[in-house]
Amino acid sequence: MAEVTKEVKIVLIIDAIASLIFAFLYLVIPETYASLVDPIVFDPYYWRAFGGTVLVLGIMSLIALKRAEGEQVKIIIEFAILWSVVILCLNIWELIVLPLSPTYRETTWFDSLLLIVLIMLNSYFYNRDLK
């Protein structure tokens, strides 16, 4: 497969930036971030484990950007879409079931909206350029 389009490269950069920001919040400064968002439960290990998975997604996006080969990028974008859909479903479940503080509820809504945008971007360019 040929090299990926400029738009797919931009989507990979957006994915990487979003992933690295959340990796920093959950992996490097989880205690500080938790004090800002007021979660109902804070377990530093699990927050860091989540940050680690997001870091892996960011690194995978950067690797795909560097390689810019269609088949490899396709797999990484499929993984990013799947991961985002699963986290979005968990966020929706969290909003419906758990007794969240107003701050954490707003944070979850923001995260969910960001995930929806990323899912739409990744899906659109995946279907247009990589399928």
Secondary structure by P-SEA (a helix, b strand, c coil): cccccaaaaaaaaaaaaaaaaaaaaccccaaaaaaaaccccccaaaaaaaaaaaaaaaaaaaaaaaaccaaaaaaaaaaaaaaaaaaaaaaaaaaccccccaaaaaaaaaaaaaaaaaaaaaaaaaacccc
